[in-house]
Amino acid sequence: MKKRISRINIRYSLPVWVCLALIAVLLVIPTGYEDQLQYTEADRCRALVLETDESAVIDTGLVRSGEQLCTLELLGGKFKGQIVTGVNMLNGSLEQDKLFSAGDTAMVVGSYSGDTVTNVTMSDHYRLGWELVLALAFVALLIAFAGRTGVRAILSFVLTILALWKLLIPLYLKGCNPIWAGLAWCLLLTVLIIALDYGFDRRCAAAVAGAFLGIAVTCALGALFTDLFKIHGAVMAYSESLLYSGYQDLSLTQIFMASIFIGASGAVMDLSVDITSAVYAVAETRPDRAWREAARSGMHVGRAARGTMTTTLLLAYSGGYVALLMVFMAQGTPLYNIFNYKYVAAELLHTVVGSFGLVTVAPFTALTAAFFLVKRARITPTQASRTDTPPEQRPE
C-alpha cells in the first residue's frame, strides 16, 4: 500500500517539476531575435510628463492631427533625471493616436549623439505597473480559492506564455511549417497541462488522446475550409507588416490555419478533462460495469457541456467585433453580404471549425477514457466487494 501511494505521489508531483524545469529553460534561452532592434543609438525608458503644449494640434472634433509637445523628466536610461522635450505625433487615427496630460507616465525613445539627447519620441502610455498589479491580484485570488490546484494553474499559464513566445513564434519566423509546428506545440502543452491536473497516469493518457484527436479534426477542417472559403492569411491583423519587414517567404495562410486549432485547443482540453473525470469516477465506483457503459457516461457529460463550450467560443471570437457589427447595422448592410465578407468568413471559420473540435472531442475522449481506465477482466466477488472502499485506499 505504501509503495502504491508513493508511486501515485511521484506521478502527481512529477509534472510540476517538469513544468518548472521547462519554465526555467525557456526563461534563459534566447529567441534569436533579440538583436533585431529598430532603434540604434537610442534609449528606451519611462518619462514623467511635466507639461503639455497642444498649440500645434489640429482638432477637427472627431480626430486630431499635428503634434503634441511634452516637457518630460526621464525616469531611467542613460540620461535619467534630465528634462527634455518629447514629440507626440498625431496621425488622425483614434485607434493609434494618444494624448498625454501632465502627471502621466510615458514610454519614450530618446535618440542621442554622444552625451546629448537629440530627439525624444513619445511611444505610448506606461502600463506595465498596472499590468503587474492585475497579474498579482489574479495570482493571489487563484491561490486563495484553489490552493495547490491554483498554483498548478499558474504554472500552466506561465508555461503557455513562454512556450508561445520562445518556441512557437520563433519557429514561425524561421519558416517552419506552421501547421506541423502548431500541432507539435499543442501536443506538448496538452500533455503538460493535463498532467498538472492528473499527474502522469492513465487519466492523463486518456484525456490527452481524446483532446489531441479533437485538435486534429479541427486542424483538418480548418485547412480544408480555409481553402474552400479562399481566405488569405493576410486577414489576420498586422500580418502584412511581416511581409514588409523582410519575411516575404512566410505562409500567412498556413499560419491562419494553425491559429484555428490553436485557438480552440484550450476549450478542447477543458472538455476532455471533464469527460475523463466522469469516466474515471464510473470506473472506480462501479468496476463491474462494462467499458461501453463507462463510455456512455462520458458521452452524457460531453452532451451537457458542448452547448456551453460552443457558445463560449462564439462569445470569445465575436466579442471583439461588436463595433464592426454596429457598422454593418448602421449602414443597413444585408446579412448575405455580411457573411460573404472575407474577415467575417474568417471569424466563422474560427468559431464553427473550433466547435467541430468540441463536438468530436466528446466521443473521442469517452472512448479513449473507457479504453485506458476500465478494466476488462472478469470481476470476481472479492473485487466487487472493493467497490465500497475509497479509490485511494484500494490496492492496485
Disulfide bonds with the S-S distance in Angstrom:
none
